[in-house]
Amino acid sequence: MKRPLELMSAKGPREHRENNRIMVIRPDAVFYLGLLGKTSRRSLGSLTVYLAVGEPFRFRADDGQWEERESAVVAPYLEHQIVACDRVGVLLIEPEFVDMKSVIGMSADSDPCADLAEIIDGMTELTLDLGDRAHEPGEGSIAEYMDVALRAQFLHRGLDSRIGHVVAMIRDQPWERFSAQSCAAISGISVSRFLHLFKSEIGTTFRRFIAWKRVRCALEYVKHQSNLTDIALELGYPDSTHFSHSIRKAYGFSPRTMFYASRYLSLSLESGHLGSGTVSTGRPGHAVVWDRPAREMSWVGRQG
């Protein structure tokens, strides 16, 4: 996919400082450009794309062998580990917004993994071109390019209306204590039918989906001045211990590490909790990895 010319006009000299990091958070996706360092095992509930900005990174899925990669596309909830000494572009796409079957290569007309890597490559280049202004909204911004690129290629999914309403409630209020019984009642179906339909539509269980949306929301707080206990309670965790465990399991490092590393971060929230669709599902437990320049895809990991 080619970058829209109107978004790629010259914006001045490139600012490529090591400590310059940016994160754009939207309801459908998150984009991060910066250092990752060495993470422990992580399990993200999104379709996750990694792209090396400079030196390649080391990557492994589940308990597989370490491999040197320039890019990787990882299926939701697949445990994996990444070690990067240079900056990495990371794109998280929420699975309820995207047709996962097309992403794992079931489309004969295109190479979705290559398309994803090209999108994140374009966002990375634009971010480096914009420098300190990359987080600013408006025409020619990274947020605008992100919207145009993703919607042109991937964000075409619509959910069964009985599930879509529940998904929207959870996404908008992840700190609330949603029960399967109450959500089934809202959907007008039995609990067993609701749980089966939810997993069929979303690709994971009702409980797991809630847990991911809650820990994803924590990204919006990385520049917040409150202590970890206050943030944990605000996000619906019973205490900071449960909060820390959830952060480690999802992101591969502790909340303190995440918050400390964000001191150089420029954060942009679009319709965030602090301010401002019918689908087919993928195959949880797999990763698609695409190597540049050969564009070779292979399944990595195990079937879940």
N, C-alpha and C positions, 0 to 999 in steps of 0.2 A: 504494500500500500504506500503510495507516494504522499509525502507531507503536503498539506494544503499551502499553496504559495502565499496566500494572504496571511498565514500564521508564521511564515518563515522569513519575513522581511528582516533586514539588518537591524540589530538592536544595540550596536556598539561593541566594544572589545569584550572578548571572553574573559570571565573571571573564574579561574580554576584553582581555588585555594582548597587545601586539604580539609580544613575545618568547615567549609561551606556545605551545609546539608539542607535538604528541603524535603518536606513531606506534604502531599496534597491528599486530603481525606474527603471522600464523597460517599454517599450511601451505596453506590454500586462498585466503587473501586478505591484503592489507595495507591499512590505512587510515592516511592522514596528513592532519593539519590544521596548516597553517602557511604560511610564506612560501616561494615558489619562486624569485622573482626572474626573471632572464633566463637561460634555458637555451639551449645550442646544440642542434643536432639530436639527438634521442633516439629510441631504438628499444627499447621495453619488450616483453618476452615475454608479458605479461599483457593481458587485457582491461582497459583503463584508462579511468577515469571522472574527469573534472575538473569541479568545481563552484565557481564564484566565491562567496566568503563576503561580500565587500563589492563593490568595483568590478569590472566585467567584466575579463577578461583578453584578450590577443591570442593568436591561435592560427593555425597553418597546418600542413597535412599535405603531406609530400613537398616539392616545389618550388612548391606552390600559392600563392595570394594570401593575405595576412594578413587575418584577419577578427576582429572583436570578438565575443566569446562570453561567455555566462554559464555554459554547460556544454558539454561535449564527451565523447562516448563513442568511444574509439579502439580499433580492432582490434589484436590482437597483432602485433608486429613492424613495424607501420607507422611509418616515420620521420616525426616531427613536431616542432614547436617551440612553446613556450609562453612568453609574457612576462606576468608578473603583478606589479603593484605592491602588491596587497593579498593577504590570506591566501586560500588555496585549499584546498578539501577534495579529496583524491585517494584513489580506491579502485582497487586492483589486484586483479583476480580471476584466478586461475590457470586457463587454458583447459581443463585436464584435468578440472576440476570442474563445468564449465558447458556447457550446450547452446548453442553459438554461433549456431546457426540461429535460435533464438528471439530472441537478442539483436539480430541484424541485421534484425529486423522481419519474419520469415517466419511469425510467428504472427498469425492473424486475430483472436484473442480478446483481445489485450492490446497494450499499447505498452511493450515491454521497456526501451527507452531511457528513457522517462518513469519507469518503475518503478525503474531504476537510479539516476536522478537523485534520485528521492524518497527512496530508501534512504540515499544519501550526504548528502542534505539533513537527514534525521532524525539521522544519526550526528553531523553537524556541530553541529546544534542541541543535542543531548544533551551533546556535548563542551564546548560553551560554557557550558551550564548547570552542569556538574560542576566546571569550573575545574581546579584543581590535583589534584582527585581523579579526573579522567577516566581516568587510566591504571590505577587500582586495579581489581582483579578483584572478582567477586562479583555479587550481585543488584543490578539497576539500573545496572550498569556499561556502558560503551561496548562492551566485549567481549561482554557478554550480548546487547545489542541487535543487534550485528553478526551474531552467530550466528543469532538468531531471524529477522532480516530476510532474510539471504542464503539460509538454508535454506528459508524459506517460499517464496521466489521463484525461485531460480536453481540452487542446488546439488543437482541431481537426476541428475547424470551418472554413468554407469558405463562403465568401459573394457572392451574385450576382455581377458579374463583373461591372455592371452599378453603383452599390452602393459602391462596394469595393474600387474603385479608388477614389471616393469622400471622403470616410471615411479615407483613407490613407492620403489624402491632409490635411484634418482637423486635424488629429492626429499629423502630422508633422509640421503644421503651425497654431496652434490654435489662434494665435493673429490676423490672417488675417480676413478681413470682407467678409466672404463667403455669397453669396446670393443664394436663392433657384433657381432663374432664371439662374444664371451663372452655377451652379452645374447641373441643369437639361439639359442645353445646352451641357455640357461636357459629360453627360450620354446619350445624343441623344434621350431624351424622353421629353414629356410635363411636365410643372411644377407640375400639379396636379398628374400625374402619378408618377413623381419622389418622391413627398412628401409621397404618399401612399406607394410606394415600400420601401422608406427609413424607415418608421415606421414599416412596416412589417418585414424587415430584422433586424433592430437594436433594436426594441422594445420600442422606444421612438421617439419624434418628432425631426425633423432636427434642429430646434432652440435650443431645450433643450440639444441635443447632443453636439452642439458647445459650449454652456455655460459650460457644464461639462468638456470638454477637456481643456478649457481655465483655469478653476479653478483648475483642476488637475495639469496642468503645473506649477502652483504656488508652488507646493511642491518642485520643483527643485531649487527654489530661497530661501529656508528657511535659508541657510547659506550665502546668498548674502549680501554684505555690503551696497548696495544701499538703499536709503530711499523708503518708501512704494509708494510714488507718482511715482518715476522713474520705480519701478517694475510694478505698475499698467499700466502705459503708454506702457511699453515694452510688456506687455501681451495683449494689445489691448483694455484695459478699458479706457473710456473717462476721468476718474479721480479716485482719491483714495477712494472717497465715494462709487462709484459703485463697486470698487474692494473689499472694506471692507464688503459690503452687500453680495456679492457673496461668500466670504470666510465664513462668519457667517452662511449663509444658507446651504452651503455644509458641513462644518466641525464642526459647532456648537461652534465656538469660534472666537475671533477677530484675524486679521492678526498680531497685536502686540503680543498677547498671543502666537500665533503659532511660530512667529519668536523668541520671548524671550525663549520659552521652548526648542527651537532647539539649544541652546548654548552648550548642552552636546551631541548633535546628531552626530553620524558618518553616513555620507551620501555617498551612492554609486549610480552613474548614469550609466546606460547602454544605449547607443545611445540616450542620453538626449538632450534637446534643448540647454543646456549650454555646451555641450561637447559630450565628447562622450555620410482572408479568406472565403463557402456557408453554411448558417446556419439556424437553427430554433430558434425561440424566446421564451422567458419565459413569465411570468405573472407579469408585473410591478404592484407594489402595494401590494405585498405579501412578507412575510418573512418565511423562513424555520428555525426553531430553533431545534438544536440537543443537548440533555442533556447527559453528561457522568455521570455514565457509562451505563445507561439504553439504550442509543441511541434511544430515543423516538423523533420522528419528529412531528411537528404540524404547521399548518399555523397560522401565527400571523399577524394581520393587516386587511386591507380591500382590496378588488379588485379594481384596478385602471382602 
